[in-house]
Amino acid sequence: MEKGKVPLDVPTIRAAVAGEAWAVEKVVEQYADEINRLATVKKKMPNGKVKRVIDEDMRQALITKLIESLPDFKEEL
């Protein structure tokens, strides 16, 4: 976990698994940096330089997969 980020609490996780929109949003926010990292690609610019950019389609696909996976989360506390 990144420095300064507060982990999600159990009630929020339970609510996200149940499909509560506010909780799902918090889960997505929690993983936003990792999602952006995974969706970052190298793009060759017209001047020949390579630039790192976030592929928005890939980012949305990762968010969708995360949201779709929430109901399958098994709580082991």
C-alpha positions as CSV (number, residue, x, y, z in Angstrom):
1,M,0.0,0.0,0.0
2,E,1.2,3.5,-0.8
3,K,2.5,5.7,2.0
4,G,-0.3,7.8,3.5
5,K,-3.1,5.8,2.0
6,V,-5.6,4.5,4.6
7,P,-6.8,0.9,4.0
8,L,-10.4,0.2,3.3
9,D,-12.4,-0.7,6.4
10,V,-14.4,-4.0,6.6
11,P,-17.9,-2.3,6.4
12,T,-16.8,-0.5,3.2
13,I,-15.5,-3.8,1.7
14,R,-18.7,-5.6,2.7
15,A,-20.8,-2.8,1.1
16,A,-18.8,-2.9,-2.1
17,V,-19.3,-6.7,-2.3
18,A,-23.0,-6.0,-1.9
19,G,-22.9,-3.6,-4.8
20,E,-23.3,-0.3,-2.9
21,A,-22.3,2.4,-5.3
22,W,-20.5,4.6,-2.7
23,A,-18.4,1.7,-1.6
24,V,-17.6,0.5,-5.1
25,E,-16.4,4.1,-5.8
26,K,-14.1,3.9,-2.7
27,V,-12.6,0.6,-3.8
28,V,-11.9,2.0,-7.3
29,E,-10.3,5.1,-5.7
30,Q,-8.2,2.9,-3.4
31,Y,-6.7,1.1,-6.5
32,A,-6.6,4.1,-8.9
33,D,-2.8,4.5,-8.7
34,E,-2.2,0.8,-9.4
35,I,-4.8,0.8,-12.2
36,N,-3.1,3.9,-13.8
37,R,0.3,2.2,-13.5
38,L,-1.0,-1.0,-15.2
39,A,-2.7,1.1,-18.0
40,T,0.4,3.1,-18.8
41,V,1.9,2.4,-22.2
42,K,4.8,3.8,-24.2
43,K,3.7,5.9,-27.1
44,K,6.1,7.0,-29.9
45,M,5.6,10.6,-30.7
46,P,6.0,12.2,-34.2
47,N,9.4,13.6,-33.2
48,G,10.7,10.1,-32.3
49,K,10.6,10.5,-28.6
50,V,8.8,7.9,-26.5
51,K,6.2,9.2,-24.0
52,R,4.4,7.2,-21.2
53,V,0.7,7.8,-21.4
54,I,-2.4,6.2,-19.8
55,D,-4.4,4.1,-22.2
56,E,-7.9,5.2,-21.3
57,D,-9.5,2.1,-22.8
58,M,-7.2,-0.2,-20.8
59,R,-7.8,1.8,-17.7
60,Q,-11.6,1.5,-18.1
61,A,-11.3,-2.2,-18.8
62,L,-9.3,-2.7,-15.6
63,I,-11.9,-0.7,-13.6
64,T,-14.7,-2.8,-15.1
65,K,-12.9,-6.0,-14.2
66,L,-12.3,-4.9,-10.7
67,I,-16.0,-4.0,-10.2
68,E,-17.1,-7.2,-11.8
69,S,-14.9,-9.2,-9.4
70,L,-16.2,-7.6,-6.2
71,P,-19.2,-10.0,-5.7
72,D,-16.7,-12.9,-5.8
73,F,-14.6,-11.5,-3.0
74,K,-14.4,-14.0,-0.1
75,E,-14.1,-12.5,3.3
76,E,-11.7,-14.4,5.6
77,L,-11.6,-12.4,8.8
